[in-house]
Amino acid sequence: MFDFNFANPTQILFGKKKIAEIKDRIPVDSRVLITYGGGSVKKNGTLDEVLAALSGHTVFEFSGIEPNPSFETLMKAVDVVHTNSIDFLLAVGGGSVIDGTKFIAAAAVFEGDPWDILVKHGAGIKKALPFGSVLTLPATGSEMNSGGVVTRKSLQAKLAFMSPLVFPLFSVLDPEKTYTLPAKQISNGVVDAFVHVVEQYLTYPVNGKVQDRFAEGLLLTLIEEGPKALENPKDYEVRSNLMWVATLALNGLIGAGVPHDWATHMIGHEITAVHGLDHAQTLAVVLPNLLFVCQENKKDKLLQYAERVWGITEGDSEQRITEAIEKTRDFFELMQVKTRLSDYGLGKDSIPKLVEQLQAHGMKALGERQDITLEVSREILERSL
Amino acid sequence: MFDFNFANPTQILFGKKKIAEIKDRIPVDSRVLITYGGGSVKKNGTLDEVLAALSGHTVFEFSGIEPNPSFETLMKAVDVVHTNSIDFLLAVGGGSVIDGTKFIAAAAVFEGDPWDILVKHGAGIKKALPFGSVLTLPATGSEMNSGGVVTRKSLQAKLAFMSPLVFPLFSVLDPEKTYTLPAKQISNGVVDAFVHVVEQYLTYPVNGKVQDRFAEGLLLTLIEEGPKALENPKDYEVRSNLMWVATLALNGLIGAGVPHDWATHMIGHEITAVHGLDHAQTLAVVLPNLLFVCQENKKDKLLQYAERVWGITEGDSEQRITEAIEKTRDFFELMQVKTRLSDYGLGKDSIPKLVEQLQAHGMKALGERQDITLEVSREILERSL
């Protein structure tokens, strides 16, 4: 096992009616900016529930944070923070809203050009406004971690940042708040959480036995519960398990002390930035092909994955690995997320631009061994057609 | 899944040479009291390493915190805190030292009689001194939780307390620091961690799928690594896994949103208080018999445990449960912890006093359904002879 430092201070408030507890978590004299997305939280009543809980607080609203939140939009929110002397943020939504709110929290008190927060991947953050979240979409894990991803539309750049100063103080996880989600968002969320686990698990073995067992537990739960969530959108138990799995998939725990890959995310980010595919769609396209191309490097863990997650024990190593990768792809398809670039209307001619973007963003040595060169990324993309 | 609140802010510093990092975690103008036990940390060099890391700090020492730390000893440490205007505590040792230090942290600034901290199980704690720990013995999980157990020798009372104010700020987990532990302490630690997991897992099903998978992952790792730790005391990988498992066994995560039992601990505490058995010895004695006596209540989870942890799939329910309980007992014996009261020289005549003690401490309705009455506890103890 590698040496590691791990801490995660976010207070999780999990269950029905937990939104009511936020009034005790936000100082009553705060000037609160509630941030949200396209308005679904307004339609489905979640925003009203939040406003009712904060009836004694001074509250402002900022809406319009888009999926793959943009630097341009978020800087408008920073203006709202300054204009209204906001001192507490409350994100109500999914990972995009929470990621965006982390950026607002840091950018509002940043000395210098906030773009540097992204260019330096968060290293320059010295302080941030306090904030909490009310999660409505289990997927990204942003509700219990210290990272975010922001897109600068004008540059077609999608950049990640991290800082221990942008952990949410608290996050409300009420599974009932996911009942009204469109099926597509549940599908995407399950795939996103699945790939988060895989990026921290399917690397090379370092004898992190607990991390492996926990990762496998999360994957098994996603495989069991994901399809049920599409069949029965109001099954509280299913939604509960999905919500908690997605949070634990990327809260730092399973990744502590083990190697990480993240190449699927980095390649996927470019596809989103250039062609606008959903984040999870890009992951479903890239992952199976990345596992295939990198199978020699990942051999030991792929065999463990085949056996412990998919119960594959027959055949030689190559057969078991191939079957595990196929089962992974089948699971994404079962979750109604297509796994080929061609499913999204993209052909071979899209690949040079994607590789060029990877190069422009310094992504020349990806993966747990930094040996996914631009050529290997090209090979992965070509297999993804 | 039950509703739950979960947070755990403790910073874990895991790996070789991590003691050096504590200098950055303790304000340099602090007056630090280092607390430890019988002196093994002095002999094996750990204390010197801690002192070297704190060479710029003002440091005092308090030694002599015993296994099952006593109220009487800890109140002497509180005097040392007051006399020397101590404002930061650093526990160097195992669970007893850390539990004791939590009590010192709360008692030193407690308004009223510190005995009330234990009588009210921590509810009265309004503040506590900040403290960290350097763990030398993987077992109790105290290094990453907010609870402790203290014994008042004069009353033969062993009482637990909890408060979010007594989470360690940081804990150093350096597996090399466990190399010099006597085999008995490794044995006890593995059994202790195993039973911590079981107390949060073998109850009744609430569809907490992740909690179950995580609990099973911890148990499987203990079963794999425990015996190796006895065979090869300097195997870094084995010690790493044991150390991280023991911490995760009782840091609140696997117990969030699921029922808890803890009857084995409560009955075991009385055996320690009256007869001085090691904590883990009492657990190894009580658990198999509690599982046997309560098997109807725990049937579904016992069958799951039999299959997922021990790979038992043959036979009818009763046979599978019996086999799983026997395998549990065999594992404790393999870990060189005896599982019968008679192994410790205790006979049937010891039982009335133990039941009386349970009654005196209000333990009349134990277990996840509060249906382990004094009579059921008596039955468990009689089966433990």
Interface residues (C-beta under 8 A of the other chain):
Chain A: M1 F2 D3 F4 N5 F6 A7 N8 P9 T10 Q11 I12 L13 F14 G15 K16 K18 E21 N207 G208 K209 V210 D212 R213 F214 E216 G217 L218 L220 T221 E224 E225 E237 S240 N241 W244 V245 L248 L253 A256 G257
Chain B: M1 F2 D3 F4 N5 F6 A7 N8 P9 T10 Q11 I12 L13 F14 G15 K16 K18 E21 N207 G208 K209 V210 D212 R213 F214 E216 G217 L218 L220 T221 E224 E225 E237 S240 N241 W244 V245 L248 L253 A256 G257
